[in-house]
């Protein structure tokens, strides 16, 4: 009887995992597809002006590989770059000026805002300063891009053409991250895959079914909203309407918060995978990637123990149960459990193959996704542990302990 009960329970877990994967495959916005890209678009007859805002803190190692690509943008309209040196100690500002003198190209202004006041994350304080400088030029669009992002020469014109022809207030591209080391190959594609699973790109561009904005003091609905902070083209009008970045000044995950704020105030948002927008930042060791994920994972869960428990349970059921039930079913001589677990694992691996192809990696890495998911589970738990130890989210030498709830995450 006890043996039968154990087998029955394991079979139920395997069946639940397979059901979850079939639902994800068919009903989660086809998140696993990688064909949401900026198409070849009709160019506007008149090119609007653009100001590029680059927040940079201790980025001297990255700038020689990224800043020249911005300076060399082939953009028919007026464009200017504002690099905000956010309290760097490695000569970031001086190097940026030297690169501009050496390479020429678009005009570059380097300035510094000083330390952020209470209630602001450092990056958003730098972005605020850069946007304030940019507004003196009266641009139609702002390109918010990180200091580790290299752009193809036509990147800016394609972003603007996409925004104009599609009627979008935000056009964002998920930069192609580096996948050279062993750990980068195991962890990085999964990072983008999990992000797309949480925020299916096809749903982001859809208009809200209900009217957005404030009504009777309540927040409007946003539907699915997200952006990728490394490359965000934002219309100046939408930024004013959504009070960017002041309305999201507490946000650690600022890109998602920005998209929500814009969509809540009636704007349209587009997010897709990039061609010609690449991150040059290396993450050669597991601890580098661990720090990247754990610094904000618990903030993504709104610092909720219940959401943490649900996430751990969900990751275990969806990603860990398939291989475990396959092995246990085979060991116990229970073919039904083994087949259910194996089928769930096969569906999981199949949905991961397109992302591996996008990153030009072998499809044989797909069966290792449960191992990678287990690493992400540990990173998420570690993020919560660090939060309750008072360390909070940390980045570039700054720590944000126990941040207040972000205004747009209610």
C-alpha positions as CSV (number, residue, x, y, z in Angstrom):
1,X,0.0,0.0,0.0
2,X,2.8,2.5,1.0
3,X,4.7,1.7,-2.2
4,X,1.6,2.2,-4.3
5,X,0.9,5.5,-2.6
6,X,4.4,6.7,-3.3
7,X,4.2,5.7,-6.9
8,X,0.8,7.4,-7.2
9,X,2.1,10.7,-5.7
10,X,5.2,10.7,-8.0
11,X,3.0,10.0,-11.0
12,X,0.7,12.9,-10.1
13,X,3.8,15.2,-9.8
14,X,5.0,14.1,-13.2
15,X,1.5,14.6,-14.7
16,X,1.2,18.0,-13.2
17,X,4.6,19.0,-14.6
18,X,3.7,17.8,-18.0
19,X,0.4,19.7,-17.9
20,X,2.3,22.8,-16.8
21,X,4.6,22.5,-19.8
22,X,1.8,22.0,-22.3
23,X,0.1,25.1,-20.9
24,X,3.3,27.1,-21.2
25,X,4.0,25.8,-24.7
26,X,0.6,26.8,-26.0
27,X,-0.9,29.5,-23.8
28,X,2.0,31.7,-22.5
29,X,2.3,34.0,-25.4
30,X,4.5,31.6,-27.4
31,X,7.3,33.0,-25.2
32,X,9.8,30.4,-26.5
33,X,9.8,31.8,-30.0
34,X,12.6,34.1,-30.9
35,X,11.2,35.9,-34.0
36,X,10.0,39.1,-32.3
37,X,12.6,41.4,-33.9
38,X,12.6,44.8,-35.3
39,X,11.5,44.3,-38.9
40,X,12.7,46.3,-42.0
41,X,10.6,49.4,-41.6
42,X,9.6,52.4,-43.6
43,X,11.8,55.3,-42.8
44,X,10.2,58.6,-41.9
45,X,10.3,61.5,-44.3
46,X,11.7,63.7,-41.5
47,X,14.0,62.2,-38.9
48,X,13.2,63.5,-35.3
49,X,15.9,64.6,-33.0
50,X,17.2,62.2,-30.4
51,X,19.3,62.5,-27.3
52,X,21.2,59.5,-26.0
53,X,21.5,59.2,-22.2
54,X,24.2,56.9,-20.9
55,X,24.5,56.4,-17.1
56,X,28.0,55.1,-16.3
57,X,29.5,54.2,-13.0
58,X,33.1,52.7,-13.0
59,X,32.8,51.7,-16.7
60,X,36.3,52.5,-17.9
61,X,36.8,48.8,-18.9
62,X,33.7,48.8,-21.0
63,X,33.7,52.2,-22.7
64,X,36.4,51.5,-25.4
65,X,34.1,48.6,-26.7
66,X,30.8,50.5,-26.5
67,X,31.0,54.2,-26.7
68,X,32.7,54.4,-30.1
69,X,29.7,52.5,-31.5
70,X,27.3,55.3,-30.2
71,X,29.6,58.0,-31.5
72,X,29.5,56.4,-35.0
73,X,25.8,56.1,-35.3
74,X,24.6,56.7,-38.9
75,X,21.5,58.8,-38.0
76,X,20.1,61.2,-40.6
77,X,18.6,63.5,-38.0
78,X,20.0,65.5,-35.1
79,X,21.5,63.3,-32.4
80,X,23.6,64.0,-29.3
81,X,25.0,61.9,-26.5
82,X,24.9,62.7,-22.8
83,X,27.1,60.4,-20.7
84,X,26.4,60.8,-16.9
85,X,29.5,59.9,-14.9
86,X,27.8,58.5,-11.8
87,X,30.5,59.0,-9.1
88,X,33.1,56.8,-10.9
89,X,36.4,56.2,-9.3
90,X,38.2,54.7,-12.4
91,X,38.3,57.7,-14.7
92,X,35.1,56.9,-16.7
93,X,34.4,60.5,-17.5
94,X,37.9,61.4,-18.6
95,X,38.1,58.3,-20.8
96,X,34.7,59.1,-22.4
97,X,36.0,62.6,-23.4
98,X,39.2,61.1,-24.8
99,X,37.3,58.5,-26.8
100,X,35.1,61.3,-28.3
101,X,38.2,63.3,-29.2
102,X,39.8,60.3,-30.8
103,X,36.8,58.9,-32.7
104,X,34.7,62.0,-33.4
105,X,31.1,61.4,-34.5
106,X,28.1,62.5,-32.6
107,X,28.5,65.4,-30.1
108,X,29.2,64.1,-26.5
109,X,28.6,65.9,-23.2
110,X,30.0,64.3,-20.0
111,X,28.5,65.5,-16.7
112,X,28.1,64.2,-13.2
113,X,25.0,64.5,-10.9
114,X,26.7,63.9,-7.5
115,X,25.5,61.3,-5.0
116,X,21.8,60.4,-5.2
117,X,19.4,61.7,-2.5
118,X,17.4,59.4,-0.3
119,X,14.7,57.6,-2.1
120,X,16.6,57.3,-5.4
121,X,18.5,54.4,-6.9
122,X,21.9,55.5,-8.2
123,X,21.2,54.6,-11.9
124,X,17.9,56.4,-12.0
125,X,19.3,59.5,-10.4
126,X,22.0,59.5,-13.1
127,X,19.3,59.0,-15.8
128,X,17.3,61.9,-14.3
129,X,20.3,64.2,-14.6
130,X,20.9,63.0,-18.2
131,X,17.3,63.6,-19.2
132,X,17.3,67.0,-17.7
133,X,20.4,67.9,-19.8
134,X,18.8,66.4,-22.8
135,X,15.5,68.3,-22.4
136,X,17.4,71.6,-23.0
137,X,17.8,70.4,-26.6
138,X,14.1,69.6,-27.0
139,X,14.4,66.1,-28.4
140,X,11.5,64.0,-29.7
141,X,13.1,60.8,-28.4
142,X,15.5,59.7,-25.7
143,X,17.6,56.6,-26.1
144,X,18.5,55.2,-22.7
145,X,21.3,52.8,-23.1
146,X,23.9,51.3,-20.7
147,X,27.6,51.8,-20.9
148,X,28.3,48.2,-21.7
149,X,26.1,48.1,-24.8
150,X,27.6,48.2,-28.3
151,X,25.3,49.3,-31.1
152,X,25.5,48.5,-34.8
153,X,25.9,51.7,-37.0
154,X,22.2,51.7,-38.0
155,X,20.8,50.8,-34.5
156,X,19.4,54.3,-33.7
157,X,17.8,54.8,-37.1
158,X,16.1,51.4,-36.9
159,X,14.8,52.1,-33.4
160,X,13.4,55.4,-34.4
161,X,11.9,54.0,-37.6
162,X,10.3,51.2,-35.5
163,X,8.8,53.7,-33.1
164,X,7.4,56.0,-35.8
165,X,6.0,53.3,-38.1
166,X,4.5,51.2,-35.3
167,X,3.2,54.1,-33.2
168,X,5.2,53.0,-30.1
169,X,6.2,55.3,-27.2
170,X,8.8,52.8,-26.1
171,X,10.9,50.6,-28.4
172,X,13.3,48.4,-26.5
173,X,15.6,45.6,-27.5
174,X,17.0,42.9,-25.3
175,X,20.7,43.1,-26.0
176,X,22.5,39.9,-27.0
177,X,24.6,39.1,-23.9
178,X,28.0,37.6,-24.1
179,X,28.2,33.8,-24.1
180,X,31.9,32.9,-24.3
181,X,32.8,31.2,-21.0
182,X,31.3,27.9,-19.9
183,X,29.1,29.5,-17.2
184,X,27.9,32.2,-19.6
185,X,26.7,29.5,-22.0
186,X,24.9,27.7,-19.2
187,X,23.3,30.7,-17.5
188,X,22.9,33.6,-19.9
189,X,20.5,32.2,-22.5
190,X,18.3,30.9,-19.7
191,X,18.2,34.4,-18.2
192,X,16.6,35.8,-21.4
193,X,14.4,32.7,-21.7
194,X,13.1,33.1,-18.2
195,X,12.5,36.8,-18.8
196,X,10.5,36.1,-21.9
197,X,8.5,33.5,-20.0
198,X,7.6,36.1,-17.4
199,X,7.0,38.8,-19.9
200,X,6.0,37.3,-23.3
201,X,7.2,39.7,-26.0
202,X,4.1,39.3,-28.1
203,X,1.8,40.4,-25.3
204,X,3.9,43.5,-24.5
205,X,3.0,45.3,-27.7
206,X,-0.7,44.7,-27.4
207,X,-3.0,47.6,-26.5
208,X,-4.7,47.5,-23.2
209,X,-8.3,46.2,-23.3
210,X,-9.3,48.7,-20.7
211,X,-8.8,52.4,-20.5
212,X,-5.5,53.2,-18.7
213,X,-4.6,56.1,-16.5
214,X,-5.8,57.3,-13.1
215,X,-9.5,56.9,-12.3
216,X,-11.0,57.6,-8.9
217,X,-7.5,57.6,-7.5
218,X,-6.8,54.1,-8.7
219,X,-4.1,52.9,-11.0
220,X,-5.0,52.0,-14.6
221,X,-4.3,48.5,-15.9
222,X,-1.1,47.9,-17.8
223,X,-1.4,44.4,-19.2
224,X,2.0,42.9,-19.8
225,X,4.7,45.6,-19.7
226,X,8.4,45.3,-19.8
227,X,11.5,46.7,-21.4
228,X,15.2,45.8,-21.4
229,X,17.2,48.6,-19.7
230,X,20.3,48.3,-21.9
231,X,18.4,49.7,-25.0
232,X,15.2,51.8,-24.5
233,X,14.0,54.3,-27.0
234,X,11.5,56.5,-25.2
235,X,9.5,59.3,-26.7
236,X,10.0,62.6,-24.8
237,X,6.2,63.2,-24.7
238,X,5.6,59.8,-23.0
239,X,8.4,60.4,-20.5
240,X,6.7,63.7,-19.5
241,X,3.3,62.1,-19.3
242,X,4.6,59.2,-17.1
243,X,7.0,61.4,-15.1
244,X,10.0,59.3,-16.0
245,X,12.2,58.8,-14.1
246,X,10.7,60.5,-11.0
247,X,7.7,58.1,-10.8
248,X,10.0,55.1,-10.6
249,X,12.8,56.5,-8.6
250,X,12.8,53.7,-6.0
251,X,12.9,50.9,-8.6
252,X,15.7,48.5,-8.6
253,X,14.3,46.7,-11.7
254,X,14.0,50.1,-13.5
255,X,13.3,48.8,-17.0
256,X,10.2,46.9,-16.2
257,X,9.0,49.8,-14.0
258,X,9.6,52.3,-16.8
259,X,7.5,50.2,-19.2
260,X,4.7,49.9,-16.7
261,X,4.6,53.6,-16.0
262,X,4.4,54.4,-19.8
263,X,1.8,51.8,-20.5
264,X,-0.3,52.9,-17.5
265,X,-0.5,56.4,-18.8
266,X,-1.7,55.3,-22.2
267,X,1.6,54.6,-24.0
268,X,2.4,51.7,-26.3
269,X,5.5,49.5,-25.6
270,X,7.4,47.2,-27.9
271,X,10.1,44.7,-26.7
272,X,12.0,42.2,-28.8
273,X,15.3,40.4,-29.2
274,X,18.1,42.5,-30.7
275,X,20.1,42.2,-33.9
276,X,23.1,44.6,-33.7
277,X,22.7,45.5,-30.0
278,X,25.2,43.6,-27.9
279,X,26.4,43.6,-24.3
280,X,30.2,43.6,-24.1
281,X,30.3,43.0,-20.3
282,X,31.9,39.6,-19.4
283,X,30.6,37.3,-16.7
284,X,33.3,34.7,-16.8
285,X,32.7,33.1,-13.4
286,X,29.6,31.7,-11.8
287,X,29.9,34.2,-8.9
288,X,29.7,37.1,-11.4
289,X,26.4,35.7,-12.9
290,X,25.2,34.9,-9.4
291,X,25.7,38.5,-8.3
292,X,23.9,39.8,-11.5
293,X,20.8,37.7,-10.8
294,X,20.6,37.7,-7.0
295,X,21.0,41.5,-6.7
296,X,17.4,42.0,-7.9
297,X,15.7,38.6,-7.8
298,X,13.9,39.2,-4.5
299,X,12.9,42.7,-5.6
300,X,11.2,41.1,-8.6
301,X,9.1,39.1,-6.1
302,X,8.2,42.4,-4.3
303,X,10.1,41.2,-1.2
304,X,7.2,38.8,-0.5
305,X,7.8,35.5,1.4
306,X,4.7,34.0,-0.1
307,X,5.8,34.9,-3.6
308,X,9.2,33.4,-2.8
309,X,7.7,30.2,-1.6
310,X,5.5,30.0,-4.7
311,X,8.4,30.7,-7.0
312,X,10.6,28.0,-5.4
313,X,7.7,25.5,-5.6
314,X,6.9,26.5,-9.2
315,X,10.5,26.1,-10.3
316,X,10.7,22.8,-8.6
317,X,7.5,21.5,-10.2
318,X,8.2,22.9,-13.7
319,X,11.9,22.5,-14.1
320,X,13.2,19.9,-11.6
321,X,10.3,17.4,-11.5
322,X,10.7,16.2,-15.1
323,X,14.2,14.7,-14.8
324,X,13.6,13.5,-11.2
325,X,10.3,11.8,-12.0
326,X,11.9,10.2,-15.1
327,X,14.7,8.7,-13.1
328,X,12.5,7.7,-10.1
329,X,9.9,6.2,-12.4
330,X,12.5,4.1,-14.2
331,X,14.1,3.0,-10.9
332,X,10.7,1.9,-9.5
333,X,9.7,0.2,-12.6
334,X,6.8,2.6,-13.2
335,X,6.7,3.3,-17.0
336,X,3.8,5.7,-16.7
337,X,5.7,8.0,-14.4
338,X,8.9,7.7,-16.4
339,X,7.1,8.6,-19.7
340,X,5.3,11.5,-18.2
341,X,8.5,12.9,-16.7
342,X,10.5,12.3,-19.8
343,X,7.8,13.9,-22.0
344,X,7.8,17.0,-19.8
345,X,11.6,17.2,-20.0
346,X,11.4,16.8,-23.8
347,X,8.9,19.6,-24.1
348,X,11.0,21.8,-21.8
349,X,14.2,21.2,-23.8
350,X,12.3,21.8,-27.1
351,X,11.1,25.2,-26.0
352,X,14.7,26.1,-25.0
353,X,16.3,25.2,-28.4
354,X,15.2,28.5,-30.2
355,X,17.0,30.6,-27.6
356,X,20.1,28.5,-27.9
357,X,20.0,29.0,-31.7
358,X,19.6,32.7,-31.2
359,X,22.8,32.6,-29.1
360,X,24.5,30.4,-31.7
361,X,25.0,27.6,-29.1
362,X,24.6,23.9,-29.4
363,X,21.1,22.5,-29.0
364,X,22.6,19.8,-26.9
365,X,22.7,22.3,-24.0
366,X,18.9,22.2,-23.9
367,X,18.6,19.1,-21.7
368,X,20.7,20.9,-19.1
369,X,18.0,23.5,-18.5
370,X,16.8,21.8,-15.2
371,X,20.4,22.2,-13.8
372,X,20.4,25.9,-14.8
373,X,16.9,26.4,-13.3
374,X,18.2,24.9,-10.1
375,X,21.0,27.5,-10.0
376,X,18.4,30.2,-10.5
377,X,16.3,28.8,-7.7
378,X,19.4,29.0,-5.4
379,X,20.1,32.6,-6.6
380,X,16.6,33.7,-5.8
381,X,16.7,32.2,-2.3
382,X,20.1,33.8,-1.8
383,X,18.6,37.2,-2.9
384,X,16.0,36.8,-0.2
385,X,18.6,35.9,2.4
386,X,20.7,38.9,1.6
387,X,17.6,41.1,1.8
388,X,16.8,39.9,5.4
389,X,20.4,40.3,6.4
390,X,20.0,44.0,5.7
391,X,22.1,44.0,2.5
392,X,19.3,44.4,0.0
393,X,20.0,44.9,-3.7
394,X,23.5,45.9,-4.4
395,X,25.3,47.2,-7.6
396,X,28.4,49.1,-8.4
397,X,29.3,49.6,-4.8
398,X,25.9,50.8,-3.7
399,X,23.5,48.9,-1.5
400,X,19.7,49.5,-1.3
401,X,18.6,47.8,1.9
402,X,14.9,46.9,2.3
403,X,13.7,49.3,-0.4
404,X,10.2,50.8,-0.2
405,X,7.6,49.4,-2.4
406,X,7.9,50.9,-5.9
407,X,5.0,53.1,-6.7
408,X,4.2,51.3,-9.9
409,X,4.4,47.8,-8.5
410,X,1.2,47.9,-6.5
